[in-house]
């Protein structure tokens, strides 16, 4: 699993947890529709720290809360 895959899975988990639509997250985070689709579909190969901050802000949580998931504790995450 790549870092982007983990981020995409975390987004889906949080969308469900907060009963939020992808469109609403795009509005609140300031991430464009196309960029969000590339992240969620796995087309994006890298996710910047700025994007992570925007996503966290879109969910009204801290970046630490966004990253506080077993997905990011895995030793199997590909860093290439």
C-alpha positions as CSV (number, residue, x, y, z in Angstrom):
1,X,0.0,0.0,0.0
2,X,1.3,3.5,-0.9
3,X,1.0,6.5,1.3
4,X,-1.6,7.9,-1.1
5,X,-3.6,4.6,-0.8
6,X,-3.6,5.0,3.0
7,X,-4.7,8.7,2.7
8,X,-7.5,7.7,0.4
9,X,-8.7,5.0,2.8
10,X,-8.5,7.4,5.7
11,X,-10.6,10.0,3.8
12,X,-13.3,7.4,3.1
13,X,-13.3,6.4,6.8
14,X,-13.7,10.0,7.9
15,X,-16.3,10.8,5.3
16,X,-18.4,7.9,6.8
17,X,-17.6,8.8,10.4
18,X,-18.7,12.5,9.9
19,X,-21.5,11.6,7.5
20,X,-19.9,14.0,5.0
21,X,-20.0,14.0,1.2
22,X,-16.9,14.2,-0.9
23,X,-18.3,17.4,-2.4
24,X,-18.7,19.0,1.1
25,X,-15.1,18.0,2.0
26,X,-13.9,19.6,-1.2
27,X,-15.6,22.8,-0.3
28,X,-14.4,22.9,3.3
29,X,-10.8,21.8,2.5
30,X,-10.3,23.9,-0.6
31,X,-9.1,20.9,-2.6
32,X,-10.3,21.0,-6.2
33,X,-12.6,18.2,-7.4
34,X,-10.1,16.8,-9.9
35,X,-7.3,16.7,-7.3
36,X,-9.7,14.9,-4.8
37,X,-10.7,12.4,-7.5
38,X,-7.0,11.7,-8.3
39,X,-6.3,11.1,-4.6
40,X,-9.3,8.8,-4.0
41,X,-8.8,6.8,-7.2
42,X,-5.1,6.2,-6.6
43,X,-4.0,8.1,-9.7
44,X,-2.1,10.5,-7.4
45,X,1.3,9.1,-6.5
46,X,2.2,11.7,-3.8
47,X,0.3,13.6,-1.2
48,X,1.9,16.8,0.2
49,X,1.9,17.9,3.8
50,X,-0.2,20.9,2.7
51,X,-2.8,18.6,1.2
52,X,-2.9,16.7,4.5
53,X,-3.5,19.9,6.4
54,X,-6.2,20.9,4.0
55,X,-7.9,17.6,4.4
56,X,-7.7,17.7,8.2
57,X,-9.1,21.3,8.2
58,X,-11.9,20.1,5.9
59,X,-12.9,17.5,8.6
60,X,-12.4,20.1,11.4
61,X,-9.7,18.0,13.0
62,X,-6.0,18.3,13.5
63,X,-3.5,16.7,11.2
64,X,-2.5,14.5,14.2
65,X,-6.1,13.3,14.4
66,X,-6.1,12.7,10.6
67,X,-2.9,10.6,10.8
68,X,-4.0,8.8,14.0
69,X,-5.0,5.5,12.3
70,X,-3.5,2.1,12.0
71,X,-3.2,2.7,8.3
72,X,-0.3,5.0,8.9
73,X,1.4,2.6,11.5
74,X,1.9,-0.1,9.0
75,X,5.4,-1.1,8.2
76,X,4.2,-2.2,4.7
77,X,3.6,1.3,3.4
78,X,5.6,1.9,0.2
79,X,7.6,5.1,0.3
80,X,8.7,5.2,-3.3
